[in-house]
Amino acid sequence: MRSSEFFIRRATTTTLLITAIAGFGLLSYLSLPVSNLPEVEYPTIYVSAELPGANPDAMAATVATPLESEFSRIPGIEGMTSSSTAGSTNITVHFALNRSIDAAAQDVQAAISRAGGTLPSGMPAPPSYSKVNPTDNPIVWLELHSQTMSYEEFSRYAAQIVSKQISMVNGVSQVEVYGPERPAIRVQADPARLAAYGLDLEQVRAALTSNSASLPTGTLYGATRDYSLEAKSQMTTAIEFSDLVVAYRQGAPLRLNQVATVLNSTSNDKRTFWINGQRSVILAVRKQPGANTVQVADAVQAAVRGLVGTLPPGVAFGRVSDDSGIVRDSIAEVNRTLLLTVVLVVLVIFTFLGTLSSTLIASATIPVSILGSFIVMRLLNYTVDMFSMMAVTLSVGFIVDDAIVMIENIVRHREMGKSKLVAALDGANEVGFTILSMTVSLVAVFLPILFLNGVLGRLLREFAVTISVSVLLSGISALTLTPMLCSRFLNTEKKDDHWFHRWSERIYGALETGYRRSLDWVLKNARAVLVASLVMTAMTVWLFFMVPKSFMPAVDIGGFSGTMESADDNSFAQMIAYGEQVNHELAKTPWMDSNLSGVFAQNQGWLWVNLKNDPHRPNVKTIIADLQKRLDRIPGLKVYLQPADLVDLGENETRSQYSAALSGPNAEDIDRWAPRLKQTLEEVKELTNVSTDLQMSAPRVNVDIRRDLAMSLKVDPEKIANTLYDAYGNRRSNTITVASQQYDVVLEVAPEYQRDTASLGSIYVASDTGRLVPLSTITTLNQTVAPLTVNHLGQFPSVTFHFDLRPGMSLGAATDAVRRAAAQSGLPASMNFTFRGTAAQFQSSLKGLGLLLVIAVTVIYIVLGALYESFIHPITILSGLPPAAIGALLTLLAFGQDLNLYSFLGIILLIGIVKKNAIMIVDFALAAERERGMLPEEAIYKGCLQRFRPIMMTTMAALLGAAPIAWGHGVGGEARRPLGIAVVGGLLLSQSLTLYVTPVVYLYLDRFQRRKEHTLKEPELAAAER
């Protein structure tokens, strides 16, 4: 190939082009956003609906089911789940990654409108929806607390003032406020006083509704001016409502404050949050897609500092969590690894090439390839994150390979006595096709990754593109920049002028001599080596199935989350007490930096703990184990703790790290089989902490109406239900608007009448004649149990099972055991048992990655076959893959690592690295046969010996390039370690075996090809003789 001649002779043009690539690459790097992980748009829509007072069964049947039925008609839905609790339903709709979130939102809105006619008429508002990206977690958590203002007051201040100021920061997309729900005026009626005045709750509600309406009143059209009319019919404050006249008794007005307590409150007072044990309001700040995490976090902190001086007395900010710290630490650690990798690779080059000039020339490809890749990253809107920078770091180990091959060949021509220019021209021409083959085939390894679907494919896309671009640029540099520099600056001083090189040459000489002798023996015993290679291929397949498998390695990122759960019959007040006990234990946790927790239901709560960034801190699992022991001693409460994940796939588990779901058309069958299956899973030795979200023991009071008696007393059954709704349903009688803020007017009985069933005897219902009838007269009460939550998966009732792995167990073994247990439990055919969350992603990725490996090898075969115009030679080049795979798998086993996403990437890299070595040998042998007329035995023998030095150099460069990653130090190092271990182990074994397997396979396949050609030519020869 003479493609290099133009660039060798036109040094100025070459220099300017390379300088331009480096310059624009540096500018691109400085403008790239920084993030912990690649941006993954996972289009998801949350739909919420409320019907205060409705039980979970009613919410599921009358709200969730109609909405799900309409949503199921929307194209592009990948999954749909719903959870119905008392008074609320939440539906999550996941769409395909290629679906536009805006278009999906329009479809959801249309579906909600279609379902409107079938939804209960008593809903205070239509269902609402929001567009979310579950993988886009808040980057900054702030807290606001006050010593002088009430919880509701400073919560209102946080929502109306502080959140709006922070949301104006450049790069912020949303500020969520966690605290009491929106403000409300709460009217707490006293049934005894109502009865004393001859009133019932329905009459109070009617008065509230008629006096809090805001209606249009029209316009006066005068001769010279028009006047708009406004009737001040709407009350807006608790004081105004207190003076509301609800009736007249003996000619005197009866005001609301005589029969009820009116106070400023919230629409739902069953939510509480703590920061470091203190009741606080939490502000979660999310960034815009593509925004720089570090810059946005810094800007938010600057805005907070600016707001401090404007806060009311006694109100203060506190920082809970800042993801920019993790991003800074992880990117800084990757950069340190990158620098160390460059140093080690340059040292390898210097060791083998022996001169400073050749070392600098080969090293010049590193900045060009790395900086050039940043240009493509900028054009594709990629980010500087853990995956893209890991690709850059790994590429350093083999982007110098092409330059090494080029320089080593040019040096060989210089040693023949040629001038620098002639040596550069001849050397580049001789190995140009080799470098092209190495580059194109290496890029081909990563092409299949671009076609991976799902979140996994989106995460790995940046990795594949970045490393492919670096490889392409390294090949271009090797064909252009490297020979040009050699033609001008390559020195030919003797290596033995330096003691270091004399020492390294002695070692290399011993290695070469040993390799020559062993190669002679191998070629004499080729059949045994061929059999051994076939055995290794079989062992590769066997080891692939035997090695423990998992999805993502566990990483300590300095935090953990938890879920609190008590008995189904627990009260909200008791849950508050549990939350305070948990906070007390959290305060005693060493190494804790901050924590936040909350209670949002009568038996559920959550917590999050940030740990100190201290190098002496124990692993997060150790801290969790210690805390778990203390929390387990709280009677009546179960707390599930788990480390935070480095990679969030948008399907967070709650109680445990993994989950599976049982669904089917019949809710009663699900409720009956779920406990059996839970018991079965508890017996699986690979699992621990098995639990379900089936909550069937919530106390319920069935109020049975004695209809005949009620009708005889002129009491309408509907009025009985409305009265109960008024008393205990957190009923919103109206909504008022003040200064663009909406407030609910909530009617209920006083708290002392909400504590037990005996209070129902204090409720009266007005008959059609106006007479008050005791509720106890016309109803009977029956206590029973009912579900606390009703869940649906894909429109069907479902129960989710949560589980963790026992120490030393792999996710692959656990999922296999769970699947067997479910199959042996005798589940009816109508039920469906599927993995969810991380376990589901693992199942799909296991299939996808296995297929990816096959496709990668196939693509390389196709590319090599096209380059060499042969069906045979690609097999020779690929014959070195089994030893590399065996080395990687055995090393993973030796170091106790699973075959996970990262280690699988290491194996993919090995495919590219190992076949580059085989290409150098095979390409030389073919050229020797074609141009020098050598026999195959002589050609492959000389090819092995002549390419031994560049093979050793490229292998050592790749090995030491992966060594810092295998060391796995710093933030995220635990995740990267399996990848580095797989590469280092695979290279060590493949280097020892490929140099022998390749020539043996070459000779056998050459003989096979010659016999085949001879067989095909025999009929032609026979015909010619006739």
Residue pairs with C-beta under 8 A, 6 or more apart in sequence:
1 428
1 429
1 432
1 433
1 436
1 479
2 429
2 432
3 432
3 479
4 424
4 425
4 428
4 429
4 432
4 479
4 480
4 483
5 425
5 428
5 429
7 13
7 14
7 479
7 480
7 481
7 483
7 484
8 14
8 421
8 424
8 425
8 428
8 483
8 484
8 487
11 484
11 487
11 488
14 480
14 481
14 484
15 484
17 480
18 368
18 477
18 480
18 481
21 368
21 371
21 372
21 375
21 473
22 367
22 368
22 371
22 372
24 375
25 370
25 371
25 372
25 373
25 374
25 375
26 371
26 374
28 371
28 374
28 375
28 377
28 378
29 371
29 374
29 384
31 378
32 374
32 377
32 378
32 382
32 383
32 384
33 290
33 291
33 292
33 293
33 295
33 383
33 384
34 292
34 293
34 294
34 295
34 327
34 331
34 383
34 384
34 385
35 292
35 293
35 327
35 383
35 384
35 385
36 293
36 323
36 326
36 327
36 330
36 385
36 386
36 646
37 135
37 385
37 386
37 387
37 459
37 646
37 647
37 648
38 382
38 383
38 385
38 387
38 388
38 458
38 459
38 461
38 462
39 289
39 290
39 381
39 383
40 97
40 133
40 135
40 455
40 458
40 459
40 650
41 97
41 101
41 133
41 289
41 458
42 94
42 97
42 133
42 134
42 135
42 455
42 650
43 94
43 95
43 96
43 97
43 99
43 100
43 101
43 104
43 131
43 133
44 92
44 93
44 94
44 95
44 101
44 131
44 132
44 133
44 134
44 650
45 92
45 93
45 95
45 101
45 104
45 105
45 108
45 129
45 130
45 131
45 132
46 90
46 91
46 92
46 93
46 129
46 130
46 132
47 67
47 71
47 90
47 91
47 92
47 93
47 108
47 112
47 127
47 128
47 129
48 88
48 89
48 90
48 91
48 127
48 128
48 129
49 59
49 63
49 64
49 67
49 88
49 89
49 91
49 119
49 123
49 126
49 127
49 128
50 87
50 88
50 89
50 123
50 124
50 125
51 58
51 59
51 62
51 63
51 87
51 88
51 120
51 122
51 123
51 124
52 87
52 124
52 729
52 730
52 731
52 732
53 86
53 87
53 724
53 725
53 728
53 729
53 730
53 731
54 62
54 63
54 86
54 87
54 120
54 729
55 86
55 700
55 786
56 84
56 85
56 86
56 786
56 787
56 788
56 789
56 790
57 84
57 786
57 787
57 790
59 84
59 85
59 86
59 87
59 88
59 89
59 790
60 82
60 84
60 89
60 790
60 792
60 797
62 119
62 120
63 84
63 89
63 119
63 120
63 123
63 127
64 82
64 84
64 89
64 91
64 790
64 792
65 792
65 795
66 115
66 118
66 119
67 82
67 89
67 91
67 111
67 112
67 115
67 119
67 127
68 80
68 82
68 91
68 792
68 795
69 115
69 795
70 111
70 112
70 114
70 115
71 77
71 80
71 91
71 93
71 108
71 111
72 80
72 795
73 111
74 93
74 104
74 107
74 108
74 111
75 107
76 95
76 96
76 98
76 99
76 104
77 93
77 94
77 95
77 96
78 94
78 95
78 96
79 93
79 94
79 794
80 91
80 92
80 93
80 94
80 792
80 793
80 794
80 795
81 91
81 92
81 791
81 792
81 793
81 794
81 798
82 89
82 90
82 91
82 92
82 791
82 792
83 89
83 90
83 789
83 790
83 791
83 792
84 90
84 789
84 790
84 791
84 792
85 601
85 788
85 789
85 790
86 788
87 729
87 730
93 104
93 108
95 101
95 104
97 453
97 454
97 455
97 458
101 131
101 133
102 131
104 131
105 129
105 131
108 129
109 129
112 126
112 127
112 129
115 127
116 126
119 126
119 127
122 725
124 732
124 735
124 744
133 289
133 650
134 648
134 650
134 651
134 652
135 455
135 648
135 649
135 650
136 286
136 287
136 289
137 286
137 323
137 648
138 176
138 284
138 285
138 286
138 323
139 285
139 286
139 287
139 293
139 296
139 297
139 322
139 323
139 324
140 284
140 285
140 296
140 297
140 300
140 301
140 319
140 321
140 322
140 323
140 324
141 282
141 283
141 284
141 285
141 319
141 320
141 321
141 322
141 596
142 166
142 282
142 283
142 285
142 300
142 304
142 317
142 318
142 319
142 320
143 275
143 280
143 281
143 282
143 283
143 317
143 318
143 319
143 320
143 596
144 154
144 157
144 158
144 162
144 280
144 281
144 283
144 315
144 316
144 317
144 318
145 154
145 275
145 278
145 279
145 280
145 281
145 315
145 316
145 318
146 153
146 154
146 312
146 314
146 315
146 316
147 314
148 312
148 313
148 314
148 315
149 157
149 312
149 314
149 315
151 179
151 180
151 279
151 281
152 180
152 183
152 264
152 265
152 266
154 281
154 312
154 315
155 177
155 179
155 180
155 266
155 281
156 183
157 312
157 315
158 177
158 179
158 281
158 283
159 177
159 179
159 182
160 741
162 283
162 307
163 175
163 177
163 283
164 175
165 303
165 307
166 172
166 175
166 283
166 285
166 300
166 303
166 304
166 307
167 174
167 175
169 296
169 299
169 300
169 303
170 296
170 299
171 287
171 288
171 291
171 292
171 295
171 296
171 299
172 285
172 286
172 287
172 288
172 296
172 299
172 300
173 286
173 287
173 288
173 289
173 291
174 285
174 286
175 283
175 284
175 285
175 286
176 283
176 284
176 286
177 281
177 282
177 283
178 273
178 281
178 282
178 283
178 284
178 598
179 271
179 273
179 280
179 281
179 282
180 266
180 268
180 269
180 271
181 266
181 267
181 268
181 271
182 266
182 267
182 741
182 742
182 743
182 744
183 264
183 265
183 266
183 267
183 741
183 743
183 744
184 264
184 265
184 266
184 267
184 732
184 743
184 744
184 745
184 746
185 237
185 238
185 241
185 262
185 263
185 264
185 265
185 736
185 743
185 744
185 745
185 746
186 262
186 263
186 264
186 265
186 269
186 746
186 748
187 204
187 208
187 241
187 256
187 260
187 261
187 262
187 733
187 745
187 746
187 747
187 748
188 260
188 261
188 262
188 263
188 748
188 749
188 750
188 751
189 201
189 204
189 259
189 260
189 726
189 727
189 747
189 748
189 749
189 750
190 259
190 260
190 261
190 749
190 750
190 753
191 201
191 727
191 749
191 750
191 753
191 759
191 762
191 763
191 764
192 762
193 258
193 259
193 260
194 200
194 201
194 204
194 259
194 764
195 762
195 764
195 772
197 247
197 249
197 254
197 258
197 259
198 249
198 770
198 772
199 246
199 247
199 254
199 259
199 766
200 723
200 764
200 765
200 766
200 772
201 723
201 726
201 727
201 747
201 749
201 763
202 719
202 722
202 723
202 726
202 765
202 766
203 246
203 247
203 766
204 246
204 256
204 259
204 260
204 726
204 747
205 722
205 726
205 731
205 733
205 747
207 244
207 245
207 246
207 247
207 256
208 241
208 244
208 733
208 734
208 745
208 747
209 733
209 734
211 233
211 234
211 235
211 241
211 244
212 234
212 235
212 241
212 733
212 734
212 736
212 745
213 233
213 234
213 734
214 233
214 234
214 736
214 737
215 231
215 233
217 229
217 230
217 231
218 228
218 229
219 226
219 227
219 228
219 229
220 226
220 227
220 228
220 229
234 736
234 737
235 241
235 244
235 736
236 736
236 738
236 743
238 262
238 263
238 264
239 262
241 256
241 262
241 745
242 255
242 256
242 257
242 262
243 255
243 256
243 257
244 255
244 256
245 253
245 254
245 255
245 256
246 254
246 255
246 256
246 259
247 253
247 254
248 254
256 262
260 750
261 750
265 746
267 730
267 732
267 744
267 746
268 730
270 572
270 600
270 601
270 602
271 598
271 599
271 600
272 279
272 576
272 579
272 598
272 599
273 279
273 280
273 281
273 282
273 596
273 597
273 598
274 280
274 579
274 580
274 583
274 596
274 597
274 598
275 282
275 318
275 320
275 594
275 595
275 596
276 318
276 587
276 594
276 595
276 596
277 580
277 583
277 584
277 586
277 587
277 595
280 318
280 596
282 320
282 596
282 598
285 296
285 300
287 293
287 296
288 296
290 381
290 383
293 323
293 324
293 327
294 324
294 327
294 328
296 324
297 322
297 323
297 324
298 324
301 319
301 322
304 317
304 319
307 317
308 316
308 317
311 317
318 594
319 594
320 594
320 596
320 608
320 610
321 559
321 594
321 596
321 608
321 610
325 613
326 557
326 558
326 971
329 613
329 970
329 971
330 386
330 970
330 971
330 972
331 384
331 385
331 386
331 389
332 970
333 969
333 970
333 971
333 972
333 973
334 386
334 389
334 390
334 393
334 972
335 389
336 970
337 393
337 964
337 965
337 969
337 970
337 976
338 389
338 392
338 393
338 396
340 964
341 393
341 396
341 397
341 960
341 961
341 963
341 964
341 965
342 363
342 366
342 396
344 960
344 961
344 963
344 964
345 363
345 366
345 396
345 397
345 400
345 957
345 960
345 961
346 359
346 363
346 366
347 960
348 953
348 956
348 957
348 960
349 358
349 359
349 362
349 363
349 400
349 404
349 953
349 957
350 356
350 359
351 500
351 504
351 956
352 404
352 504
352 508
352 949
352 952
352 953
352 956
353 359
353 362
353 404
353 407
353 408
353 411
353 953
354 495
354 498
354 501
354 504
354 505
355 490
355 491
355 493
355 495
356 491
357 489
357 490
357 491
358 407
358 411
358 486
358 490
358 491
360 489
361 403
361 407
361 482
361 485
361 486
361 489
361 490
362 400
362 403
362 404
362 407
362 482
363 400
364 403
364 477
364 481
364 482
364 485
365 399
365 400
365 402
365 403
365 474
365 477
365 478
365 481
365 482
366 396
366 399
366 400
368 473
368 474
368 477
368 481
369 395
369 399
369 470
369 471
369 473
369 474
369 477
370 392
370 395
370 396
370 399
370 470
372 469
372 470
372 473
373 392
373 395
373 466
373 469
373 470
373 473
376 465
376 466
376 469
377 383
377 384
377 388
377 462
377 465
377 466
380 465
382 388
382 462
382 465
382 466
383 462
385 462
386 646
386 972
386 975
387 459
387 460
387 462
387 463
388 462
388 463
388 466
390 463
390 965
390 976
390 979
391 462
391 463
391 464
391 466
391 467
391 470
392 466
392 467
392 470
393 961
393 964
393 965
394 467
394 909
394 961
394 962
394 965
394 979
394 983
395 466
395 467
395 470
395 471
395 474
396 961
397 913
397 957
397 958
397 959
397 960
397 961
397 962
397 983
398 442
398 471
398 474
398 912
398 913
398 916
398 954
398 957
398 958
398 961
399 470
399 471
399 473
399 474
400 474
400 954
400 957
401 438
401 474
401 916
401 954
401 957
401 958
402 435
402 438
402 439
402 474
402 475
402 477
402 478
402 479
402 482
403 474
403 477
403 478
403 482
404 950
404 953
404 954
404 957
405 431
405 434
405 435
405 438
405 478
405 920
405 950
405 954
406 427
406 428
406 431
406 435
406 478
406 479
406 482
406 483
406 486
407 482
407 486
407 490
408 949
408 950
408 953
409 427
409 428
409 430
409 431
409 950
410 423
410 424
410 427
410 428
410 483
410 486
410 490
411 423
411 427
411 490
411 492
412 427
413 422
413 423
413 426
413 427
413 430
414 420
414 423
414 490
414 492
415 492
416 423
418 426
420 486
420 487
420 488
420 490
421 487
423 486
423 487
423 490
424 483
424 484
424 486
424 487
424 490
425 483
425 487
427 483
427 486
428 479
428 483
430 927
431 923
432 479
433 867
433 923
434 919
434 920
434 923
434 924
435 475
435 478
435 479
436 475
436 479
436 867
437 864
437 867
437 868
437 919
437 923
438 475
438 916
438 919
438 920
439 471
439 472
439 474
439 475
439 478
440 475
440 863
440 867
441 860
441 863
441 864
441 867
441 877
441 912
441 915
441 916
441 919
442 471
442 912
442 913
442 915
442 916
443 468
443 471
443 472
444 856
444 859
444 860
444 862
444 863
445 856
445 859
445 860
445 908
445 909
445 911
445 912
446 464
446 465
446 467
446 468
446 856
446 908
446 912
447 464
447 468
447 856
447 859
448 852
448 855
448 856
448 859
449 457
449 460
449 461
449 463
449 464
449 852
449 908
450 457
450 461
450 464
450 465
451 457
452 460
452 461
452 848
452 852
453 848
454 841
454 844
454 848
455 649
455 650
455 841
456 841
456 844
456 845
456 848
456 901
459 647
460 901
460 905
463 905
495 501
495 502
495 505
496 502
496 505
508 949
508 952
511 948
511 952
512 945
512 948
512 949
515 944
515 945
515 948
515 995
516 945
518 996
519 941
519 944
519 945
519 995
519 996
519 999
522 529
522 996
522 999
522 1000
523 937
523 941
523 999
523 1000
523 1003
526 1000
526 1003
526 1004
529 996
529 997
529 1000
530 1000
530 1001
530 1004
533 879
533 882
533 883
533 997
533 1000
533 1001
536 882
536 883
536 886
536 993
537 882
539 882
539 886
540 881
540 882
540 885
540 886
540 889
543 885
543 886
543 889
543 890
544 885
544 889
544 899
547 889
547 892
547 893
547 898
547 899
548 810
548 812
548 813
548 898
548 899
549 810
549 811
549 812
549 813
549 842
549 846
549 898
549 899
549 900
550 810
550 811
550 812
550 842
550 898
550 899
550 900
551 811
551 838
551 841
551 842
551 845
551 900
551 901
552 645
552 646
552 647
552 838
552 900
552 901
552 902
552 975
553 897
553 898
553 900
553 902
553 974
553 975
553 977
553 978
554 621
554 643
554 974
555 643
555 645
555 646
555 972
555 974
555 975
556 619
556 620
556 621
556 643
556 974
557 620
557 643
557 644
557 645
557 646
557 971
557 972
558 610
558 611
558 612
558 613
558 620
558 644
559 608
559 609
559 610
559 611
559 620
559 643
559 644
560 608
560 609
560 611
560 620
560 623
560 624
560 641
560 642
560 643
560 644
561 606
561 607
561 608
561 609
561 641
561 642
561 644
562 606
562 607
562 608
562 609
562 639
562 640
562 641
562 642
563 604
563 605
563 606
563 607
563 639
563 640
563 654
563 655
564 575
564 578
564 579
564 582
564 597
564 599
564 604
564 605
564 606
564 607
564 637
564 638
564 639
565 603
565 604
565 605
565 637
565 638
565 639
565 640
565 655
566 574
566 575
566 578
566 603
566 604
566 636
566 637
566 638
567 603
567 636
567 697
568 603
568 695
568 696
568 697
568 698
568 699
568 785
568 788
569 697
569 698
569 699
570 602
570 603
570 636
571 602
572 599
572 601
572 602
574 636
575 599
575 601
575 602
575 603
575 604
575 605
576 599
578 599
578 605
578 634
578 636
578 637
579 597
579 598
579 599
579 605
581 634
581 637
582 597
582 605
582 607
582 631
582 634
582 637
582 639
583 595
583 597
585 627
585 630
585 631
585 634
586 592
586 595
586 597
586 607
586 609
586 627
588 630
589 609
589 623
589 626
589 627
590 623
591 611
591 612
591 614
591 617
591 618
591 623
592 609
592 610
592 611
592 612
593 610
593 611
593 612
593 613
594 609
594 610
595 607
595 608
595 609
595 610
596 607
596 608
597 605
597 606
597 607
597 608
598 605
598 606
598 607
599 605
600 606
602 788
603 695
603 788
607 639
611 617
611 620
611 623
617 623
620 643
620 644
621 643
624 641
624 642
624 643
627 641
628 639
628 641
631 637
631 639
631 641
632 639
638 691
640 654
640 655
640 656
640 689
640 691
640 802
642 653
642 656
642 657
642 804
645 838
646 972
646 975
649 837
649 838
649 841
651 836
651 837
651 838
651 840
651 841
652 837
653 659
653 802
653 837
653 838
654 802
655 689
655 691
655 693
655 802
656 689
656 691
656 802
656 803
656 804
657 803
657 804
657 805
657 838
658 802
658 803
658 804
658 805
658 811
658 814
658 835
658 837
658 838
658 839
659 800
659 801
659 802
659 803
659 835
659 836
659 837
659 839
660 800
660 801
660 803
660 818
660 822
660 833
660 834
660 835
660 836
660 839
661 793
661 798
661 799
661 800
661 801
661 833
661 834
661 835
661 836
662 670
662 673
662 674
662 677
662 798
662 799
662 800
662 801
662 827
662 831
662 832
662 833
663 670
663 792
663 793
663 794
663 796
663 797
663 798
663 799
663 831
663 832
663 834
664 670
664 796
664 797
664 798
664 828
664 830
664 831
664 832
665 796
665 797
665 830
666 797
666 830
667 790
667 797
669 828
669 830
669 831
670 797
670 798
670 799
670 831
671 694
671 696
671 787
671 799
673 827
673 828
673 831
674 692
674 694
674 799
674 801
675 692
675 694
676 825
677 801
677 822
677 825
677 827
677 833
678 690
678 691
678 692
678 694
678 801
680 821
680 822
680 824
680 825
681 687
681 690
681 801
681 803
681 818
681 821
682 690
683 821
684 690
684 814
684 817
684 818
684 821
685 806
685 817
686 805
686 806
686 809
686 813
686 814
686 817
686 818
687 803
687 804
687 805
687 806
687 809
687 814
687 817
687 818
688 803
688 804
688 805
688 806
689 802
689 803
689 804
690 801
690 802
690 803
691 801
691 802
691 803
692 799
692 800
692 801
692 802
693 789
693 791
693 799
693 800
693 802
694 787
694 799
695 787
695 788
695 789
696 785
696 786
696 787
696 788
697 785
697 788
698 785
698 786
698 787
698 788
699 783
699 784
699 785
700 783
700 784
700 785
700 786
701 757
701 760
701 781
701 782
701 783
701 784
702 781
702 782
702 783
702 784
703 720
703 724
703 760
703 779
703 780
703 781
704 779
704 780
704 781
704 782
705 717
705 720
705 778
705 779
706 778
706 779
706 780
707 717
709 777
709 778
710 716
710 717
710 720
710 773
710 778
713 767
713 771
713 773
713 777
713 778
714 767
714 768
714 769
714 771
715 765
715 767
715 768
715 773
715 778
716 768
719 765
719 766
720 765
720 775
720 778
720 779
723 763
723 765
723 775
724 763
724 775
725 731
726 747
726 748
727 748
727 749
727 753
727 763
728 748
728 749
728 754
729 748
730 746
730 748
731 746
731 747
731 748
732 744
732 745
732 746
732 747
733 745
733 746
733 747
734 744
734 745
735 742
735 743
735 744
735 745
736 742
736 743
736 745
737 743
748 754
749 759
749 763
752 759
753 759
753 762
757 781
757 783
760 775
760 776
760 779
760 781
761 774
761 775
761 776
763 774
763 775
764 772
764 773
764 774
764 775
765 772
765 773
765 775
765 778
766 772
766 773
767 773
790 797
791 797
791 798
791 799
791 800
792 798
796 832
800 836
803 814
803 818
805 811
805 814
810 898
811 838
811 839
811 842
811 898
812 842
812 846
812 898
812 899
815 835
815 839
815 842
815 843
818 835
822 833
827 833
834 840
835 842
835 843
845 901
849 901
849 904
852 908
853 904
853 907
853 908
856 908
856 911
857 878
857 881
857 911
860 874
860 878
860 911
860 915
861 874
861 875
861 878
864 873
864 874
864 877
864 878
864 915
864 919
865 871
865 873
865 874
868 874
868 926
872 1005
872 1006
872 1008
872 1009
873 922
873 926
873 1005
875 1001
875 1005
876 918
876 922
876 998
876 1001
876 1002
876 1005
877 915
877 918
877 919
877 922
877 998
878 915
878 918
879 918
879 994
879 997
879 998
879 1001
880 914
880 915
880 917
880 918
880 990
880 993
880 994
880 997
880 998
881 910
881 911
881 914
881 915
883 914
883 989
883 990
883 992
883 993
883 994
883 997
884 907
884 910
884 911
884 913
884 914
884 986
884 987
884 989
884 990
884 994
885 907
885 910
885 986
886 989
887 985
887 986
887 987
887 988
887 989
887 990
888 903
888 906
888 907
888 910
888 982
888 983
888 985
888 986
889 899
890 985
890 989
891 981
891 982
891 984
891 985
891 986
891 988
892 898
892 899
892 903
892 978
892 981
892 982
892 985
894 985
895 981
897 903
897 977
897 978
897 981
898 978
900 978
902 975
902 976
902 977
902 978
902 979
903 978
903 979
903 981
903 982
905 979
906 962
906 978
906 979
906 980
906 981
906 982
906 983
906 986
907 982
907 986
909 962
909 979
909 983
910 982
910 983
910 986
910 987
910 990
913 954
913 955
913 958
913 983
913 987
914 986
914 987
914 990
914 994
916 954
917 947
917 951
917 954
917 955
917 990
917 991
917 994
917 995
917 998
918 994
918 998
920 943
920 947
920 950
920 951
921 940
921 943
921 944
921 947
921 951
921 995
921 998
921 999
921 1002
922 943
922 998
922 1002
923 943
924 939
924 942
924 943
924 946
924 947
925 936
925 939
925 940
925 942
925 943
925 1002
926 939
928 934
928 938
928 939
928 942
928 943
929 935
929 936
929 939
932 939
934 942
936 1002
936 1003
936 1006
937 1003
940 999
940 1002
940 1003
941 999
943 999
944 995
944 998
944 999
948 995
951 991
951 995
952 991
955 987
955 991
958 983
958 987
959 983
959 984
959 987
959 988
959 991
962 979
962 980
962 983
962 984
962 987
963 980
963 984
964 980
965 976
965 977
965 979
965 980
965 983
966 977
966 979
966 980
966 981
966 983
966 984
967 973
967 977
967 980
968 974
968 976
968 977
968 980
